Amino acid sequence: MGEATGEGVAARLMEELRIYGGHYAELSRRFAAWLGLHSTDATAVLEIAAAEERGAPLSPARLSERVSLSTGATTALLNRLEAAGHITRTREHSDRRVVTLRGGAHIQERADEFFGPLARRLDAAMSPYPPELLERFESFVADLNSAMDAHLTEPETPLPQP
């Protein structure tokens, strides 16, 4: 097995990950339409719910980073989501100035309803793989995400001048 074979596997794997990313984007778009929300609003709801599920709820500033919006645009988005009952803003921290974002009472239920069938399919797709392999793949994907994060934090390359 030469370097060309390894490069071919890497290229095919990156293509599969690109396709997976496209599918994720399409699912997010469909979830937004299903909820009757703009795609950015639905993405924000999913980010808030996922962070809460991980036990690390987001602040508005962190959400702003996650959805690539300005502070003002994030405030407008949060106002819309809160008015619709999709999220709540609380002051749980000892520093009462810190705002924590939480999903509305119904949002996890709606997300489970929408994504439940997919979760079952993904669980079935992963079930033949041993936990050790999935752990290695998790580490591999985490390394790819770190590389992407590092790249995205670098200053943007200026456009060539005509």
VMD Tcl script that draws the C-alpha trace (Angstrom):
set ca {
  {0.00 0.00 0.00}
  {1.70 3.12 -1.22}
  {1.26 6.77 -0.43}
  {-1.11 7.15 -3.38}
  {-3.49 4.61 -1.83}
  {-3.45 6.47 1.49}
  {-4.03 9.75 -0.31}
  {-6.93 8.17 -2.20}
  {-8.53 6.98 1.03}
  {-8.05 10.41 2.62}
  {-9.58 12.14 -0.41}
  {-12.57 9.77 -0.44}
  {-13.06 10.19 3.32}
  {-12.97 13.98 3.00}
  {-15.52 13.76 0.18}
  {-17.80 11.61 2.36}
  {-17.48 14.12 5.20}
  {-18.32 16.94 2.79}
  {-21.43 15.05 1.70}
  {-22.36 14.43 5.35}
  {-22.00 18.18 6.00}
  {-24.31 18.87 3.06}
  {-26.87 16.43 4.42}
  {-26.64 18.09 7.85}
  {-27.25 21.49 6.25}
  {-30.28 20.13 4.37}
  {-31.69 18.56 7.55}
  {-31.28 21.90 9.33}
  {-33.11 23.63 6.47}
  {-35.95 21.08 6.63}
  {-36.16 21.38 10.43}
  {-36.45 25.15 10.05}
  {-39.24 24.80 7.48}
  {-40.99 22.21 9.67}
  {-40.93 24.64 12.62}
  {-41.86 27.57 10.38}
  {-38.60 29.38 11.20}
  {-35.88 31.06 9.20}
  {-32.91 28.70 8.84}
  {-30.69 30.91 11.03}
  {-33.32 30.89 13.78}
  {-33.60 27.09 13.62}
  {-29.81 26.75 13.69}
  {-29.74 28.91 16.81}
  {-32.46 26.80 18.45}
  {-30.47 23.64 17.69}
  {-27.25 25.18 19.04}
  {-29.02 26.22 22.25}
  {-30.65 22.79 22.70}
  {-27.42 20.89 21.96}
  {-25.40 23.01 24.40}
  {-28.04 22.56 27.07}
  {-28.04 18.80 26.45}
  {-24.24 18.77 26.91}
  {-24.70 20.55 30.24}
  {-22.99 23.71 28.99}
  {-25.74 26.18 28.09}
  {-24.79 29.08 25.85}
  {-24.64 32.78 26.53}
  {-25.82 35.17 23.83}
  {-22.16 36.02 23.03}
  {-21.25 32.36 22.55}
  {-24.35 31.78 20.41}
  {-23.34 34.78 18.32}
  {-20.00 33.08 17.62}
  {-21.65 29.72 16.89}
  {-24.09 31.13 14.31}
  {-21.74 33.82 12.93}
  {-23.98 36.81 13.64}
  {-23.22 40.25 15.00}
  {-24.27 41.08 18.54}
  {-27.19 43.18 17.28}
  {-28.40 40.49 14.88}
  {-28.15 37.89 17.65}
  {-30.23 40.09 19.96}
  {-32.93 40.42 17.27}
  {-32.84 36.66 16.68}
  {-33.16 35.95 20.43}
  {-36.05 38.41 20.72}
  {-37.90 36.54 17.93}
  {-37.20 33.12 19.44}
  {-38.19 34.20 22.94}
  {-41.41 35.85 21.73}
  {-42.33 32.60 19.95}
  {-41.61 30.57 23.11}
  {-38.73 28.65 21.51}
  {-36.14 29.83 24.05}
  {-35.82 31.56 27.39}
  {-33.12 33.86 28.71}
  {-32.31 33.36 32.37}
  {-29.87 34.83 34.87}
  {-28.65 31.73 36.71}
  {-25.05 32.78 37.29}
  {-23.93 34.39 40.54}
  {-23.06 37.38 38.36}
  {-26.61 38.38 37.46}
  {-25.36 40.16 34.33}
  {-24.60 36.78 32.72}
  {-27.50 35.56 30.59}
  {-28.01 31.85 29.95}
  {-30.00 30.60 26.98}
  {-32.36 27.66 27.44}
  {-34.67 25.87 25.04}
  {-38.39 26.48 25.45}
  {-40.47 23.76 27.06}
  {-41.59 22.31 23.73}
  {-38.42 22.65 21.65}
  {-36.65 19.45 22.79}
  {-39.89 17.57 22.24}
  {-40.17 18.97 18.69}
  {-36.50 18.26 17.94}
  {-36.90 14.66 19.19}
  {-39.98 14.25 17.03}
  {-38.18 15.54 13.94}
  {-34.74 13.99 14.47}
  {-35.81 10.78 16.30}
  {-36.20 8.65 13.15}
  {-32.80 9.82 11.91}
  {-31.19 9.11 15.29}
  {-32.49 5.54 15.13}
  {-31.08 5.12 11.59}
  {-27.71 6.53 12.61}
  {-27.60 4.26 15.67}
  {-28.33 1.27 13.41}
  {-25.65 2.37 10.94}
  {-23.05 2.62 13.73}
  {-24.07 -0.56 15.58}
  {-21.84 -2.97 13.59}
  {-18.71 -0.98 14.47}
  {-16.85 -1.79 17.69}
  {-16.77 0.98 20.32}
  {-12.96 1.21 20.02}
  {-13.23 2.04 16.31}
  {-15.93 4.63 16.94}
  {-13.74 6.19 19.66}
  {-10.83 6.39 17.19}
  {-13.10 7.94 14.58}
  {-14.41 10.41 17.18}
  {-10.80 11.41 17.90}
  {-10.08 11.70 14.18}
  {-13.11 13.94 13.57}
  {-12.17 16.04 16.63}
  {-8.70 16.51 15.12}
  {-10.26 17.58 11.80}
  {-12.50 20.05 13.66}
  {-9.49 21.47 15.51}
  {-7.68 21.97 12.20}
  {-10.74 23.69 10.73}
  {-11.13 25.89 13.84}
  {-7.47 26.91 13.63}
  {-7.86 27.75 9.94}
  {-11.03 29.75 10.54}
  {-9.40 31.84 13.27}
  {-6.59 32.95 10.97}
  {-6.97 36.31 9.27}
  {-8.78 36.05 5.97}
  {-6.64 36.02 2.85}
  {-7.24 39.25 0.94}
  {-8.68 38.97 -2.54}
  {-6.15 39.45 -5.32}
  {-6.14 42.95 -6.81}
  {-7.00 43.19 -10.52}
}
mol new
graphics top color blue
foreach p $ca { graphics top sphere $p radius 0.5 }
foreach p [lrange $ca 0 end-1] q [lrange $ca 1 end] { graphics top cylinder $p $q radius 0.2 }
display resetview
